[in-house]
Amino acid sequence: MFCLVIVYVGIVITVTRIHMQGDLIPTTTPQTTPLPLRLLQPLQPPVSVQAMASNTDTAKSLKTRLTDAKEKRDKEKVETKEERVQRKNNIFAQNRNIDKKLGVGVEPAVLILQGGQNPVIVNNVAATVDEHPTPEYVLKAYLEPLNFDEWETQPLPIRTKAHADQLTEISYPRLHSCSKLTEQFPVDDTPTDADPFLPWIHDVFPTADGKYIQFIAQNKRRCKTGKDETDILQHMAPQAALFQHVHVKRVEIDNGVADNNSTRYKISETHEDADPDGVTTRFICRFKPSMEETLSEFNFDYDWTAYRKRYKATFSKDDGNIYSIHTSQLIFRCPVPKHLQETVRQGTSVKDDWASLFMDLIPIRTPPRFGVPHQYFAPWYREFESTDPAEKFYPNVTWGSNHVLPKIEDSGRWENIPICKPSLLQYERQDVKDLPTKVDDPPQKKHKLVSCIWASAGYTTRGERFAVNDGQRRLLEWITYNKLIGFDHIYVYDNSGAFSNSSSLKPIADLFPGEVTYIYWPSQVCNNHPNNVDSPGERSSQYAAESSCRLRFGPHVDWIGQCTYKAFADKPIITSASPQLTHLYIFPLLQLTLTNISFPWATIPPFSLYWTF
C-alpha cells in the first residue's frame, strides 16, 4: 500500500508539472467553445532574480566547486549541532534574499493589448483639496500622540494628550471615486504606522441590505515581528487592542451652557451597565451630514475563536502572533441609522461616482489584554470564562468606574470615509430582480458557484527569490478551465499594481463579459519574507482581498471558493442532473465524506473533504 501511495504521488507531481508548463494545453481552438484557448501558450519558467543580476560574476570552475564541497564536509565534522543549525539558517536567509525590495525583477509580459495600447492602470489623483468633488468631505486621518506610560496606571487615566490642538491632520484628496476606492484608499501609506489605534483599512462598503457599513482591515502588528524589531512590536500594540471588545454607555456632560449639553461615552464597570448596543464594541461611528452616532459590532468574537482553537493567548506582548491566522484581519461593521438604510441600500446617495454620505470612525483607546483568551468573555460566553484569579481581567480595576472618553473632536480618528454603493450595484450589472424589495429581505442570489482569486500580471515569490511575469497567461488559462468545469462567475482581485504599472489583468477579465468581475487591488503585502525566517512573511493584501470578496459577494451566491491560479480542480463541479456543489478536489490522497449536517438556519448537503500535497 505504501508503494502504491508513493507511485501515485509521483504521478501526480509529474502530471502537475507538465500541466503547469503548458504541455497539456491544446494548440488549436475547438470550434465548439467560444473561450479564447488559442491565446494560451506554454508557460515560461520563472525568471531567477539572481540570473537577472549583473553578469560580471563568472561561474566557478569544477575544481573550485569540488574544493568548496570538501571544505564544507570537513567543517561539518567539527561543528556542533547548534553551530550547524545556525549556519544553515544564515545560508537560507541569504538564498531567499529577504532584504531585497518587493517586486525586484518584475517586468510583466503583455499577452493582450487593450484598445491597441498597453493596459496601464492610472490612479487619477486629485492634486489639491480644491479639485475634490466634495472639498468639505475629504478623507482625513487625525493622529493622536501615544502615551504608553498611562497604560501602567490603574485605573486607566483619562487621556491627557487628547486635545484637538495636539492632533496631527493628514488629508487624502486622491480618494474621490467610489469605483476606484480600493486603489485610492491610503493602504500602503497608511497613517496606522504613526497612530496604531487607527485601523489599517483595506476596504469599506455597505452591506446589501443597507443596514451596516462593513470594514475590512488588517493587523499591522504582524508585519514586523523579528527579534530586532521588538520596538516596532511594542509601538504597534494598540493594533491588538482593536480586536478586543469594550463596553460603554452614553452619558450627558454638563457644559455649563443651557440646552448645550453633549453626549459622551463612558467605559462601564460591567457588561450589564453598558448600553444595549455598547456591550461588545470598539469604535464610535459618526454619520455625516446628519452627525448621528452608532457603536460598532464585530463580525465574530476573536477571543472566543482563540479559545476554541485552544491557543494559549489571543495576543502576546512579545510576539506578533504571526501564526494565528484569524487575528490577521480586523473585520467589523458600523450600524447605519435606520432612516438612512433605504438610501444606502439603493445607492441613491452616490452621484457621478462619488458619495454624499460619509462617516467618521473613532477608536475607543484602551491597552490590549495580553494573556489567556478566556480572561474576559462577552456575556454569552461567560460560562467558559476562566475562574483563575491570576488569569481573569477585572475592568473596574483596570479601567475604573468613571473613565469618560474625550470628545470626538479631541480624539484621533478616521474622518469622512465615503459611503458608496452596495457591492452588486458598484461592480456588477444590476437588474431590478437582484435587489431586495425592502431592507429586511434577504440578499438575492445572483450566482450558484463562484471563485475569488487574488492575482497579478507579475510578482515575486516569497523572499523575492523569483520574478514571475506571465500572470496574464496564467489567469487566462485558469479562468478558461474553471468556466469549463462549472464555475459560473469569477471575481478577480488584481494585485498587479503592487509590483508594476506596466500591465494589468483587466484585458483578460474583459474577455469574459458578464462572467468575470474585475476589482483593481494594488495594495502590497506588508512582508514578503519566507515563513521560516526571523520576521516571517505576512500576506496582508491577499488576506484582505479574500475577506473583501467573501463579504462583498458571498451573500449573493450559493457557494464561494478562494483560489489561486496555481490550483486546478481535476473533475467537473456542477452536475447536469443537479446544479449543486457535489465535489471539488485537487489530486486527493485522502477523502472524507460528510452527511446530515444541519444548523438552525440551514441544512448542508453531503460533501467531501480532501487532503492534498
Wavefront OBJ file of the C-alpha trace (Angstrom):
o trace
v 0.000 0.000 0.000
v 2.818 2.379 0.874
v 4.471 1.754 -2.507
v 1.197 2.460 -4.304
v 0.866 5.784 -2.488
v 4.448 6.734 -3.427
v 3.824 5.830 -7.084
v 0.575 7.810 -7.034
v 2.272 10.888 -5.588
v 4.995 10.662 -8.223
v 2.431 10.516 -10.997
v 0.545 13.489 -9.529
v 3.705 15.576 -9.282
v 4.712 14.696 -12.839
v 1.288 15.460 -14.274
v 1.097 18.679 -12.282
v 4.482 19.799 -13.541
v 3.583 19.020 -17.163
v 0.257 20.782 -16.754
v 1.768 23.909 -15.200
v 4.312 24.089 -18.002
v 1.520 24.165 -20.546
v 2.232 20.860 -22.302
v -1.381 19.757 -21.886
v -2.873 22.899 -23.433
v -4.292 22.337 -26.934
v -2.533 24.209 -29.698
v -5.711 24.739 -31.672
v -9.053 26.097 -30.594
v -12.009 23.685 -30.701
v -14.745 25.312 -32.738
v -17.309 24.165 -30.166
v -16.104 26.578 -27.485
v -16.073 30.398 -27.640
v -13.420 30.667 -24.959
v -10.063 32.028 -26.139
v -7.976 28.888 -25.735
v -5.920 29.812 -28.788
v -4.319 32.600 -26.767
v -2.823 30.142 -24.319
v 0.876 29.496 -24.831
v 3.164 27.220 -22.830
v 4.217 28.746 -19.545
v 7.682 30.139 -19.332
v 9.688 29.080 -16.292
v 10.011 31.746 -13.576
v 12.882 34.139 -14.002
v 15.503 33.863 -11.273
v 16.302 37.202 -9.705
v 19.911 36.084 -9.342
v 20.016 35.249 -13.054
v 18.857 38.762 -13.871
v 21.646 40.311 -11.853
v 24.929 41.530 -13.247
v 26.765 39.073 -15.492
v 30.157 40.171 -14.232
v 30.383 37.200 -11.871
v 31.507 34.063 -13.713
v 30.632 30.545 -12.681
v 33.099 28.721 -10.514
v 35.258 26.126 -12.142
v 34.601 22.468 -11.426
v 37.815 22.266 -9.431
v 36.799 25.211 -7.247
v 33.361 23.708 -6.592
v 34.891 20.378 -5.586
v 37.294 22.162 -3.248
v 34.454 24.128 -1.653
v 32.427 20.945 -1.179
v 35.357 19.226 0.531
v 35.939 22.188 2.833
v 32.238 22.198 3.716
v 32.325 18.499 4.631
v 35.464 18.946 6.698
v 33.904 21.873 8.525
v 30.730 19.966 9.350
v 32.802 17.242 11.014
v 33.913 19.617 13.748
v 30.788 21.771 14.016
v 28.456 21.377 16.949
v 24.768 20.801 16.288
v 23.893 24.360 17.313
v 26.579 25.830 15.034
v 25.379 23.760 12.096
v 21.756 24.864 12.595
v 22.816 28.490 12.840
v 24.952 28.245 9.684
v 22.144 26.673 7.696
v 19.696 29.323 8.856
v 22.062 32.057 7.732
v 22.504 30.396 4.342
v 18.750 30.038 3.984
v 18.216 33.712 4.682
v 20.886 34.693 2.160
v 19.460 32.449 -0.539
v 15.968 33.856 -0.036
v 17.054 37.484 -0.414
v 14.840 38.588 2.456
v 16.288 42.099 2.460
v 15.507 42.809 -1.189
v 12.820 45.275 -2.202
v 9.366 43.912 -3.012
v 8.963 43.238 -6.716
v 12.600 43.246 -7.773
v 12.917 41.948 -11.322
v 9.206 42.094 -12.142
v 8.564 43.028 -15.778
v 5.108 41.650 -16.615
v 4.657 40.200 -20.079
v 1.686 41.591 -22.014
v -0.374 38.817 -23.585
v -3.248 41.034 -24.713
v -3.275 44.737 -25.530
v -6.386 46.646 -24.615
v -7.548 49.001 -27.348
v -4.190 48.594 -29.099
v -2.355 50.032 -26.104
v -0.567 48.675 -23.097
v -3.249 48.442 -20.375
v -1.621 50.624 -17.733
v -3.749 51.385 -14.688
v -3.562 55.102 -13.903
v -4.506 56.323 -10.447
v -6.331 59.565 -11.235
v -5.129 61.615 -8.292
v -6.703 64.921 -7.306
v -3.763 67.274 -6.857
v -5.384 69.556 -4.293
v -8.388 69.665 -1.995
v -9.938 72.345 -4.227
v -10.130 69.832 -7.093
v -12.008 67.339 -4.937
v -15.736 66.821 -5.720
v -16.610 67.483 -2.047
v -13.851 69.687 -0.551
v -15.683 69.771 2.792
v -15.610 65.954 2.975
v -12.074 64.974 2.027
v -10.845 61.762 3.648
v -8.674 62.633 6.642
v -6.817 60.959 9.462
v -6.289 62.684 12.803
v -3.283 61.241 14.612
v -3.301 61.264 18.402
v 0.011 61.099 20.312
v 0.546 57.882 22.249
v 1.310 57.806 25.950
v 2.263 54.261 26.910
v 3.056 55.396 30.488
v -0.665 55.816 31.105
v -1.123 52.095 30.462
v 0.793 51.307 33.650
v -1.618 53.311 35.796
v -4.730 51.728 37.320
v -7.407 52.729 36.953
v -6.717 53.938 33.412
v -6.489 57.753 33.483
v -8.377 59.953 31.055
v -6.118 60.646 28.095
v -4.039 63.744 28.793
v -2.963 64.312 25.175
v -6.456 64.094 23.721
v -6.927 67.689 22.594
v -7.770 68.959 19.138
v -4.679 71.176 19.033
v -2.464 68.135 19.755
v -3.743 66.091 16.804
v -1.889 65.825 13.505
v -4.149 66.081 10.454
v -3.417 64.214 7.207
v -5.639 64.694 4.133
v -6.097 62.249 1.252
v -7.751 64.184 -1.602
v -6.764 61.429 -4.038
v -9.762 59.411 -2.833
v -12.590 60.867 -4.899
v -14.121 57.913 -6.761
v -16.312 55.115 -5.425
v -15.395 52.810 -8.313
v -11.693 53.343 -7.501
v -11.938 53.211 -3.721
v -9.776 50.079 -3.400
v -6.950 51.707 -5.355
v -7.206 55.242 -3.958
v -7.650 54.447 -0.260
v -4.372 55.013 1.687
v -3.339 51.417 2.308
v 0.395 51.396 1.516
v 0.843 54.874 3.019
v -1.483 54.284 5.950
v -1.497 56.604 8.980
v -1.680 53.466 11.141
v 2.120 53.430 11.387
v 2.056 56.774 13.203
v -1.139 56.162 15.202
v -1.647 52.394 15.605
v -5.073 52.865 17.197
v -6.344 53.740 13.707
v -7.397 50.536 11.914
v -5.398 49.618 8.791
v -8.377 49.765 6.426
v -8.172 47.952 3.066
v -11.828 48.084 2.030
v -15.118 49.577 3.233
v -18.599 49.120 1.750
v -22.297 48.938 2.683
v -23.959 45.559 3.137
v -26.613 44.611 0.584
v -29.466 45.393 2.985
v -28.114 48.864 3.768
v -28.022 48.143 7.500
v -24.248 48.200 8.019
v -21.030 49.718 6.755
v -18.571 46.815 6.571
v -14.851 47.330 7.240
v -12.010 45.069 6.115
v -8.821 45.953 7.995
v -5.552 44.141 8.629
v -3.378 43.729 11.715
v -0.335 45.945 11.105
v 1.364 44.494 14.190
v 2.018 41.266 12.242
v 4.186 42.963 9.595
v 7.423 43.217 11.560
v 7.917 40.581 14.252
v 11.661 39.857 14.186
v 13.996 39.684 17.148
v 15.445 43.080 16.234
v 12.002 44.648 15.784
v 10.689 44.489 19.349
v 10.418 48.291 19.499
v 8.104 48.215 16.468
v 6.114 45.397 18.044
v 5.643 47.457 21.196
v 4.680 50.562 19.243
v 2.045 48.624 17.290
v 0.498 47.036 20.418
v -2.688 49.162 20.066
v -3.485 47.145 16.934
v -4.102 44.146 19.202
v -6.482 46.177 21.382
v -8.734 46.873 18.382
v -9.630 43.159 18.221
v -10.897 43.141 21.836
v -14.252 44.450 22.961
v -15.001 47.154 25.474
v -18.391 48.032 26.993
v -19.597 51.618 27.071
v -22.627 53.698 27.977
v -23.733 57.154 26.909
v -23.634 59.945 29.489
v -24.659 63.561 29.384
v -21.912 66.054 30.175
v -22.946 69.441 31.533
v -21.053 72.116 29.596
v -22.314 74.877 31.840
v -24.406 76.271 28.974
v -28.167 75.875 28.983
v -29.532 73.471 26.321
v -25.997 72.760 25.117
v -25.143 69.550 26.894
v -23.260 66.974 24.811
v -23.434 63.177 24.667
v -20.227 61.472 25.680
v -19.218 57.867 26.232
v -18.083 56.237 29.441
v -16.492 52.808 29.878
v -18.983 50.973 32.055
v -17.926 48.855 35.009
v -19.643 45.715 33.705
v -21.353 44.419 30.579
v -24.698 44.776 32.318
v -24.139 48.502 32.910
v -23.455 49.190 29.236
v -25.977 50.423 26.696
v -27.575 47.569 24.698
v -25.566 48.478 21.581
v -22.384 49.072 23.604
v -21.927 45.683 25.287
v -19.163 44.495 22.914
v -17.869 47.368 20.817
v -14.625 49.131 19.891
v -15.467 52.109 17.639
v -17.790 55.099 17.643
v -19.318 55.578 14.176
v -20.489 59.091 13.313
v -22.503 59.598 10.129
v -22.440 62.784 8.085
v -24.020 65.150 7.387
v -26.654 64.081 9.969
v -23.962 63.682 12.704
v -25.796 60.658 14.184
v -23.678 58.181 16.122
v -23.762 54.387 16.437
v -21.413 51.847 18.025
v -19.507 49.224 16.032
v -20.030 45.456 16.076
v -17.517 42.660 15.479
v -18.392 40.138 12.789
v -17.144 37.438 15.153
v -15.531 37.192 18.585
v -11.724 36.925 18.330
v -11.159 35.823 21.925
v -13.791 33.107 21.642
v -12.204 31.859 18.412
v -8.761 31.731 20.025
v -10.233 29.831 22.982
v -11.949 27.322 20.721
v -8.689 26.829 18.830
v -7.016 26.165 22.200
v -4.499 28.957 21.767
v -2.628 29.956 24.896
v -3.272 33.628 24.136
v -5.177 35.719 21.629
v -2.311 38.221 21.695
v 1.080 38.142 23.386
v 3.133 41.109 24.480
v 6.423 39.969 22.937
v 5.018 38.044 19.974
v 3.257 39.248 16.831
v 1.076 36.102 16.802
v 2.067 35.637 13.185
v 0.903 32.013 13.124
v -2.601 32.798 14.377
v -4.305 33.388 11.047
v -7.664 34.587 12.418
v -6.045 37.617 14.083
v -4.555 38.813 10.793
v -7.809 40.519 9.815
v -9.824 43.041 11.779
v -13.385 42.663 10.496
v -16.127 44.825 11.980
v -19.111 46.897 10.915
v -20.987 50.050 11.850
v -24.803 50.047 12.081
v -26.424 52.578 9.735
v -29.077 54.851 11.319
v -32.487 53.441 10.441
v -33.717 56.394 8.395
v -30.618 56.155 6.129
v -30.780 52.419 5.479
v -33.069 52.571 2.433
v -30.930 55.289 0.821
v -27.756 53.283 1.436
v -29.361 50.051 0.181
v -30.418 51.596 -3.116
v -27.169 53.517 -3.564
v -29.038 56.710 -4.417
v -26.688 58.833 -2.303
v -23.904 58.215 -4.853
v -23.888 60.703 -7.732
v -21.328 60.789 -10.558
v -19.302 58.030 -8.889
v -18.922 59.886 -5.606
v -20.635 59.778 -2.228
v -22.811 62.328 -0.489
v -22.938 60.346 2.760
v -19.815 59.930 4.892
v -18.800 58.630 8.290
v -16.134 59.143 10.927
v -14.547 56.222 12.766
v -13.314 56.896 16.303
v -11.465 54.091 18.126
v -12.039 53.618 21.859
v -8.486 53.587 23.181
v -7.594 51.128 25.938
v -4.490 48.953 26.441
v -4.608 45.454 24.912
v -5.392 42.467 27.110
v -2.465 40.071 26.893
v -2.941 36.621 28.347
v -5.314 33.684 28.035
v -8.202 34.129 25.562
v -10.895 33.397 28.165
v -9.792 36.012 30.690
v -12.773 38.235 29.812
v -15.541 36.934 27.569
v -18.699 38.556 26.270
v -21.745 37.737 28.431
v -22.959 34.953 26.130
v -19.681 33.037 26.637
v -19.355 33.741 30.361
v -19.739 30.114 31.406
v -16.431 29.382 29.653
v -14.552 32.244 31.294
v -11.503 31.475 33.414
v -12.058 31.116 37.130
v -8.392 31.545 37.988
v -7.994 34.941 39.739
v -4.478 35.255 38.273
v -5.834 34.944 34.727
v -9.045 36.940 34.956
v -9.432 40.520 33.739
v -11.079 42.996 36.133
v -12.471 46.009 34.209
v -13.364 48.000 37.310
v -9.726 47.758 38.439
v -8.082 48.318 35.041
v -10.469 50.907 33.586
v -12.036 52.272 36.746
v -15.604 53.352 37.368
v -15.507 56.839 35.880
v -13.479 56.686 32.669
v -15.174 59.148 30.301
v -13.869 59.229 26.746
v -12.701 62.546 25.263
v -14.901 64.438 22.830
v -14.757 63.172 19.264
v -13.134 66.413 18.083
v -10.332 65.816 20.600
v -9.787 62.182 19.610
v -7.624 60.546 16.970
v -9.862 59.190 14.191
v -10.590 58.477 10.562
v -12.828 61.188 9.146
v -15.028 61.449 6.033
v -14.929 57.815 4.925
v -17.235 57.707 1.869
v -20.360 55.533 1.909
v -20.549 54.154 -1.616
v -22.970 51.726 -3.264
v -23.523 48.127 -2.153
v -21.240 45.723 -3.988
v -23.583 44.417 -6.687
v -24.613 47.937 -7.613
v -20.967 49.018 -7.659
v -19.307 46.182 -9.565
v -21.838 44.050 -11.433
v -24.521 44.695 -13.991
v -27.524 45.225 -11.762
v -31.070 44.126 -12.556
v -34.137 45.039 -10.551
v -34.605 41.384 -9.624
v -31.206 41.384 -7.912
v -32.311 43.944 -5.339
v -34.275 43.029 -2.215
v -37.699 44.668 -2.338
v -37.176 46.090 1.136
v -34.483 46.432 3.777
v -35.404 43.311 5.744
v -35.431 40.978 2.731
v -32.512 38.520 2.422
v -29.882 39.239 -0.259
v -30.795 37.918 -3.695
v -28.719 35.034 -5.072
v -27.121 36.069 -8.348
v -24.728 33.110 -8.890
v -24.536 29.469 -7.848
v -20.797 28.739 -7.730
v -18.124 31.445 -7.823
v -14.430 31.769 -7.130
v -12.404 34.669 -5.787
v -8.827 34.982 -6.997
v -6.094 37.394 -5.874
v -3.568 37.508 -8.703
v -1.073 39.702 -10.538
v 0.319 40.177 -14.035
v 3.786 39.941 -12.496
v 5.001 39.249 -8.988
v 7.892 37.962 -6.925
v 7.776 34.828 -4.844
v 8.473 34.887 -1.116
v 11.882 36.287 -0.321
v 11.986 37.923 -3.774
v 13.610 34.716 -4.988
v 11.879 34.543 -8.372
v 10.104 37.033 -10.601
v 7.072 35.539 -12.351
v 5.973 37.652 -15.303
v 3.318 35.628 -17.151
v 0.339 36.376 -14.924
v -1.952 37.307 -17.821
v -1.365 33.997 -19.497
v -1.826 32.033 -16.274
v -5.091 33.800 -15.433
v -6.493 33.230 -18.914
v -5.772 29.518 -18.642
v -7.218 29.349 -15.132
v -10.469 31.194 -15.949
v -10.973 29.189 -19.124
v -10.527 25.909 -17.306
v -12.774 26.798 -14.364
v -15.533 28.085 -16.637
v -15.462 24.776 -18.493
v -15.801 22.672 -15.323
v -18.704 24.547 -13.793
v -17.868 27.892 -12.153
v -20.473 30.387 -13.343
v -18.706 33.548 -12.117
v -15.237 34.643 -11.040
v -14.116 37.696 -9.070
v -10.580 38.827 -9.948
v -8.750 40.978 -7.397
v -5.880 42.353 -9.475
v -2.726 42.928 -7.418
v -0.563 43.918 -10.417
v -0.187 47.497 -9.201
v 1.708 46.311 -6.129
v 4.632 45.407 -8.397
v 4.360 47.342 -11.658
v 2.093 49.730 -13.549
v 3.205 48.425 -16.949
v 0.485 45.796 -17.188
v -2.667 44.509 -15.507
v -5.132 41.613 -15.594
v -8.048 43.733 -16.841
v -7.647 42.747 -20.532
v -8.041 39.114 -19.510
v -11.114 39.836 -17.379
v -12.638 41.786 -20.276
v -12.570 38.629 -22.428
v -15.363 37.223 -20.241
v -18.063 39.937 -20.070
v -20.740 39.139 -17.517
v -18.748 36.153 -16.255
v -15.782 37.849 -14.567
v -15.934 40.817 -12.199
v -12.718 42.839 -12.034
v -11.551 44.721 -8.915
v -8.258 46.598 -9.036
v -6.410 45.864 -5.769
v -2.881 47.361 -5.808
v -2.088 47.203 -2.083
v 1.178 45.442 -1.257
v 1.786 42.585 1.140
v 3.495 44.156 4.119
v 6.112 41.399 4.461
v 7.143 39.078 1.617
v 9.661 37.050 3.635
v 9.537 33.235 3.692
v 7.742 31.639 6.614
v 10.761 30.049 8.334
v 12.973 33.084 8.883
v 13.096 35.750 11.557
v 10.188 38.140 10.953
v 8.245 35.720 8.706
v 6.051 36.882 5.832
v 2.569 38.343 6.228
v 0.151 38.197 3.257
v -1.878 41.246 4.320
v -3.096 42.207 0.836
v -4.131 38.658 -0.022
v -5.991 38.081 3.242
v -7.835 41.397 2.887
v -8.798 40.634 -0.727
v -10.201 37.253 0.250
v -12.269 38.757 3.068
v -13.438 41.572 0.819
v -14.633 39.127 -1.825
v -16.332 36.851 0.684
v -18.186 39.666 2.455
v -18.965 41.739 -0.632
v -20.247 38.965 -2.880
v -20.737 35.922 -0.641
v -24.316 36.868 0.340
v -25.295 36.812 -3.348
v -24.039 33.311 -4.208
v -24.767 29.737 -3.148
v -21.130 28.611 -2.962
v -17.899 30.570 -2.941
v -14.273 29.449 -3.075
v -10.894 31.149 -2.579
v -8.333 30.033 -5.144
v -5.043 30.898 -6.794
v -4.221 30.285 -10.435
v -1.769 27.593 -9.371
v -4.650 25.336 -8.267
v -6.845 23.363 -10.657
v -9.778 21.124 -9.743
v -9.477 17.815 -11.565
v -13.169 16.955 -12.051
v -16.319 18.841 -13.069
v -18.002 20.524 -10.130
v -21.555 21.099 -11.329
v -23.549 18.079 -12.492
v -26.182 18.482 -15.192
v -28.704 16.456 -13.180
v -28.483 18.530 -10.012
v -26.951 22.030 -10.032
v -25.400 21.707 -6.593
v -21.853 21.536 -5.379
v -21.065 17.822 -5.341
v -17.295 17.571 -5.161
v -14.172 19.663 -5.549
v -10.687 18.319 -5.117
v -7.143 18.740 -6.347
v -5.171 15.493 -6.634
v -6.663 13.888 -3.493
v -4.799 11.500 -1.285
v -7.415 11.072 1.456
v -11.148 11.702 1.265
v -13.763 12.210 3.985
v -17.445 12.400 3.070
v -19.742 14.285 5.458
v -23.524 13.958 5.508
v -26.546 15.071 7.537
v -25.026 18.329 8.735
v -27.688 20.727 10.000
v -27.738 24.150 11.575
v -30.746 26.075 12.912
v -30.745 28.172 9.748
v -29.812 25.635 7.072
v -29.107 22.031 6.192
v -25.889 21.341 4.298
v -25.993 18.678 1.560
v -23.431 15.865 1.662
v -19.927 16.952 0.737
v -16.372 15.644 0.812
v -13.150 16.889 2.333
v -9.804 16.038 0.760
v -6.206 16.175 1.951
v -3.687 17.098 -0.744
v 0.046 17.682 -1.179
l 1 2 3 4 5 6 7 8 9 10 11 12 13 14 15 16 17 18 19 20 21 22 23 24 25 26 27 28 29 30 31 32 33 34 35 36 37 38 39 40 41 42 43 44 45 46 47 48 49 50 51 52 53 54 55 56 57 58 59 60 61 62 63 64 65 66 67 68 69 70 71 72 73 74 75 76 77 78 79 80 81 82 83 84 85 86 87 88 89 90 91 92 93 94 95 96 97 98 99 100 101 102 103 104 105 106 107 108 109 110 111 112 113 114 115 116 117 118 119 120 121 122 123 124 125 126 127 128 129 130 131 132 133 134 135 136 137 138 139 140 141 142 143 144 145 146 147 148 149 150 151 152 153 154 155 156 157 158 159 160 161 162 163 164 165 166 167 168 169 170 171 172 173 174 175 176 177 178 179 180 181 182 183 184 185 186 187 188 189 190 191 192 193 194 195 196 197 198 199 200 201 202 203 204 205 206 207 208 209 210 211 212 213 214 215 216 217 218 219 220 221 222 223 224 225 226 227 228 229 230 231 232 233 234 235 236 237 238 239 240 241 242 243 244 245 246 247 248 249 250 251 252 253 254 255 256 257 258 259 260 261 262 263 264 265 266 267 268 269 270 271 272 273 274 275 276 277 278 279 280 281 282 283 284 285 286 287 288 289 290 291 292 293 294 295 296 297 298 299 300 301 302 303 304 305 306 307 308 309 310 311 312 313 314 315 316 317 318 319 320 321 322 323 324 325 326 327 328 329 330 331 332 333 334 335 336 337 338 339 340 341 342 343 344 345 346 347 348 349 350 351 352 353 354 355 356 357 358 359 360 361 362 363 364 365 366 367 368 369 370 371 372 373 374 375 376 377 378 379 380 381 382 383 384 385 386 387 388 389 390 391 392 393 394 395 396 397 398 399 400 401 402 403 404 405 406 407 408 409 410 411 412 413 414 415 416 417 418 419 420 421 422 423 424 425 426 427 428 429 430 431 432 433 434 435 436 437 438 439 440 441 442 443 444 445 446 447 448 449 450 451 452 453 454 455 456 457 458 459 460 461 462 463 464 465 466 467 468 469 470 471 472 473 474 475 476 477 478 479 480 481 482 483 484 485 486 487 488 489 490 491 492 493 494 495 496 497 498 499 500 501 502 503 504 505 506 507 508 509 510 511 512 513 514 515 516 517 518 519 520 521 522 523 524 525 526 527 528 529 530 531 532 533 534 535 536 537 538 539 540 541 542 543 544 545 546 547 548 549 550 551 552 553 554 555 556 557 558 559 560 561 562 563 564 565 566 567 568 569 570 571 572 573 574 575 576 577 578 579 580 581 582 583 584 585 586 587 588 589 590 591 592 593 594 595 596 597 598 599 600 601 602 603 604 605 606 607 608 609 610 611 612 613
